């Protein structure tokens, strides 16, 4: 039996890397990854090539002709680029190349239209895919479990390591882990039930309160001194235009933790398929073990293109 040819754009990132690894581990995929010349020596790329990935040197911003040539013979295109990257030329090239299914970059929480600018961009890409009559699957993943754990007291307080909370800490929210995202995507992209559908790939639901209890048990720290930031302050963050990153973070926090959009009930009501019901044989992560691994790794979400002064502009708590 011939293998499904998957083409991943953004495989050197966290989500793209998890998906690429899962595709290789499945053993039923031929995997190609689009890599810039400047990124060819990155450890994440080497790890994938050592495992069998084929590198295509190029960029999502290359000419339409080049993009189309990269995608000849590809069965599934999976994009995990940031929303700063225009995906439309890539998707159009996939259409012209005869790609069997596209998965545009989404991989975030369930958010209705008009609530978050970044999500509206994603929904615009979805509309473009439909306009092209392109076979597709849209994949949402809720909130990342690692982002539910509070930063240690020794960490610097920034927009990406926030020593605060907002909203109702008792509300259960959809969460996911990278290994689960990878394993589910490997199943979703070849599943006829998921064709032209939106699927929620997730692990379960957990509240901020419960996630913090696990964090306190694992770290031995007491995070009760981390203050609540008001909904009004978060709204000011959403409305200001001086710091674009602060606006993005504020809109994320508002939709997930204040509005409560990121719940399984709302995702299913919007028409999404439940990934856990589609693939009920997939293992569930141990939340406590995930917390241990998270704190032991020292991982901090970083973007090398964002200036320090932007990240340091935190939300006011008084």
C-alpha positions in Angstrom: 0.0 0.0 0.0 1.4 3.4 -1.0 1.9 6.0 1.7 -0.1 9.2 2.0 2.2 12.1 1.0 1.8 14.8 3.6 3.5 18.2 3.2 3.9 20.3 6.4 4.7 24.0 6.3 6.0 25.3 9.7 7.4 22.0 10.9 10.2 23.7 12.8 7.7 25.2 15.2 6.0 23.7 18.2 2.7 22.6 16.7 4.1 21.8 13.3 6.9 19.8 14.8 4.5 17.8 16.9 2.4 17.0 13.9 5.4 16.1 11.7 6.7 13.7 14.4 3.3 12.0 14.7 3.1 11.6 10.9 6.5 9.9 10.8 5.7 7.7 13.8 2.4 6.6 12.2 4.5 4.8 9.5 1.8 5.4 6.9 3.0 8.8 5.6 5.6 10.1 3.3 6.5 13.4 4.8 7.9 16.5 3.1 8.6 19.7 5.1 9.1 23.2 3.7 12.2 24.7 5.2 13.9 28.0 4.6 17.6 27.8 3.7 18.4 29.8 6.9 16.6 27.1 9.0 18.1 24.0 7.5 20.6 23.5 10.4 18.0 23.9 13.2 18.0 21.0 15.6 14.2 20.6 15.1 14.7 20.2 11.3 17.6 17.7 11.8 15.5 15.6 14.2 12.8 15.3 11.5 15.1 14.6 8.7 16.9 11.9 10.7 13.5 10.3 11.3 12.8 10.3 7.5 11.3 13.6 6.6 12.2 15.0 3.1 13.2 18.6 3.0 12.0 21.0 0.4 14.0 24.2 0.5 11.7 27.2 0.1 9.3 29.6 1.8 5.6 30.1 1.9 6.2 33.5 0.3 7.8 32.0 -2.8 6.4 32.6 -6.3 3.1 30.9 -7.2 5.0 28.7 -9.7 7.5 27.5 -7.1 4.8 26.8 -4.6 2.9 24.8 -7.1 6.0 22.8 -8.0 6.6 22.0 -4.3 3.1 20.5 -4.0 3.0 18.3 -7.1 2.0 14.8 -6.0 1.0 15.8 -2.4 -2.1 14.3 -0.9 -2.4 16.5 2.2 -1.1 20.0 2.8 -0.8 21.0 6.5 0.0 24.6 7.3 1.1 25.7 10.8 2.5 29.1 10.0 1.7 32.2 12.0 -1.1 34.3 10.9 1.4 37.0 9.9 2.0 34.8 6.8 -0.4 35.0 3.9 -1.6 31.5 3.3 -3.7 32.2 0.3 -1.0 31.8 -2.4 0.0 28.5 -0.8 -3.6 27.3 -0.8 -4.2 28.4 -4.4 -1.0 26.6 -5.4 -2.4 23.5 -3.6 -5.5 23.8 -5.7 -3.6 24.1 -8.9 -1.3 21.2 -8.0 -4.2 18.9 -7.3 -3.6 18.4 -3.6 -6.3 16.2 -2.1 -6.9 18.0 1.1 -5.7 21.2 2.8 -5.5 21.9 6.6 -4.9 25.6 6.9 -3.1 27.1 10.0 -5.7 27.2 12.8 -4.8 25.1 15.8 -6.3 27.4 18.4 -9.4 27.8 20.6 -13.0 27.9 19.5 -13.9 31.5 18.9 -16.9 33.0 17.1 -16.6 35.6 14.4 -16.1 39.3 15.5 -14.5 38.6 18.9 -10.8 38.3 18.1 -8.9 39.8 15.1 -6.6 36.9 14.8 -9.4 34.4 14.7 -11.2 36.5 12.1 -8.1 36.2 9.9 -8.3 32.4 10.3 -11.9 32.4 9.4 -11.1 34.5 6.4 -8.6 31.8 5.3 -11.3 29.2 5.8 -13.7 31.2 3.6 -11.0 31.4 0.9 -10.5 27.6 1.0 -14.3 27.1 0.6 -14.4 29.7 -2.3 -11.8 27.6 -4.1 -13.9 24.5 -3.5 -10.8 22.9 -2.0 -11.2 19.7 0.0 -10.3 20.6 3.5 -10.3 20.0 7.3 -10.2 22.8 9.8 -8.7 21.8 13.2 -9.2 23.5 16.5 -7.3 22.5 19.6 -8.7 24.6 22.5 -6.1 26.0 24.9 -2.7 24.5 25.5 -2.4 22.8 28.8 1.1 24.2 29.4 -0.5 27.7 29.1 -2.9 26.8 31.9 0.0 26.4 34.4 1.2 29.6 36.1 4.8 30.7 35.7 7.1 30.2 38.6 7.7 33.1 41.0 11.3 33.2 39.6 10.1 33.8 36.1 9.9 37.3 34.6 6.5 38.8 34.4 5.7 39.4 30.7 2.8 39.1 28.3 3.8 35.5 27.6 4.5 34.6 31.2 1.7 36.2 33.1 1.7 36.2 36.9 -2.1 36.9 37.0 -5.4 35.5 36.0 -8.7 36.7 34.5 -12.2 35.6 34.5 -14.0 32.6 36.2 -11.2 30.3 37.4 -13.8 27.5 38.0 -15.0 27.2 34.4 -13.9 24.1 32.6 -12.1 24.9 29.3 -11.0 22.7 26.4 -7.3 21.9 26.6 -4.8 20.0 24.6 -1.2 18.8 24.6 1.1 18.7 21.6 1.5 14.9 21.4 -2.3 14.6 21.3 -2.6 17.2 18.6 0.0 15.4 16.5 -1.6 12.0 16.9 -5.1 13.3 16.2 -4.0 15.2 13.1 -2.3 12.1 11.8 -5.7 10.4 12.0 -7.9 13.3 10.9 -6.1 14.1 7.6 -6.9 10.6 6.2 -10.3 10.2 7.7 -13.2 10.6 5.2 -15.5 11.6 8.1 -13.4 14.7 8.7 -13.4 15.8 5.1 -14.8 19.3 4.7 -15.4 19.4 8.5 -14.1 21.2 11.5 -12.6 18.9 14.2 -11.7 19.7 17.8 -8.5 17.8 18.6 -8.2 17.9 22.4 -7.6 16.0 25.6 -10.4 17.2 27.8 -11.6 20.2 29.8 -10.0 21.6 32.9 -10.4 24.8 34.9 -7.7 27.3 35.8 -8.3 26.6 39.4 -7.7 22.8 39.0 -4.7 23.4 36.7 -3.1 25.7 39.4 -3.7 23.1 42.1 -1.7 20.6 40.1 1.0 23.3 39.5 1.2 24.0 43.3 1.5 20.3 44.1 4.2 19.8 41.5 6.3 22.9 42.2 5.6 23.3 46.0 4.9 27.0 45.3 1.8 28.9 46.4 0.4 30.9 43.5 -2.4 32.6 45.5 -0.5 35.9 45.5 -1.0 36.1 41.7 -3.7 38.7 41.3 -6.8 38.9 39.2 -6.8 41.4 36.3 -10.2 42.9 35.8 -12.4 42.4 32.7 -12.2 46.2 32.2 -8.4 46.2 32.1 -8.5 43.3 29.6 -11.0 45.3 27.5 -8.7 48.3 27.5 -5.9 45.9 26.3 -8.2 44.8 23.5 -9.1 48.3 22.4 -5.6 50.0 22.5 -3.5 50.0 19.4 -0.1 51.1 20.6 1.1 47.5 21.4 -0.2 45.0 18.9 1.0 42.0 20.9 -0.8 43.2 24.0 -3.9 43.5 21.9 -3.6 39.9 20.6 -3.0 38.5 24.1 -5.9 40.5 25.6 -8.2 39.2 22.9 -7.2 35.7 23.5 -7.6 36.0 27.3 -11.0 37.7 26.9 -12.5 35.1 24.6 -11.1 32.1 26.6 -11.2 33.1 30.2 -13.8 35.9 30.4 -16.3 35.2 27.6 -15.9 31.4 28.0 -16.0 30.7 24.3 -13.6 27.8 24.5 -15.8 25.0 25.8 -16.6 21.7 24.3 -20.4 22.4 24.4 -19.9 25.6 22.3 -17.5 23.9 19.9 -20.0 21.1 19.2 -22.9 23.6 19.0 -20.9 25.4 16.2 -20.9 22.2 14.2 -17.4 20.9 15.0 -16.7 17.2 15.3 -15.5 15.8 18.6 -12.0 14.4 18.0 -12.1 12.3 21.2 -15.3 10.5 20.0 -13.8 9.9 16.5 -10.6 8.5 18.0 -11.6 7.0 21.3 -8.6 4.7 21.4 -6.1 7.5 21.8 -4.5 7.7 25.3 -5.2 10.6 27.6 -2.2 12.5 29.2 -1.6 12.6 32.9 -2.1 16.2 33.9 0.3 16.0 36.8 3.0 14.4 34.6 2.5 17.1 32.0 3.0 19.7 34.7 6.2 18.1 35.9 7.5 17.9 32.4 6.5 21.5 31.7 8.3 23.0 34.8 11.3 20.7 34.3 11.8 21.8 30.7 11.9 25.5 31.6 10.0 26.1 28.4 8.8 29.6 27.8 6.9 30.6 24.7 9.1 33.1 22.8 8.9 34.9 19.4 12.3 36.2 18.2 10.7 38.8 16.1 8.9 40.6 19.1 10.9 43.4 20.8 11.5 43.1 24.5 9.7 46.3 25.3 6.5 45.0 23.7 6.5 41.8 25.8 7.3 43.6 29.0 4.2 45.9 28.7 2.0 43.7 31.1 -1.6 44.3 32.2 -2.2 46.5 35.2 -3.6 44.8 38.3 -4.5 48.0 40.2 
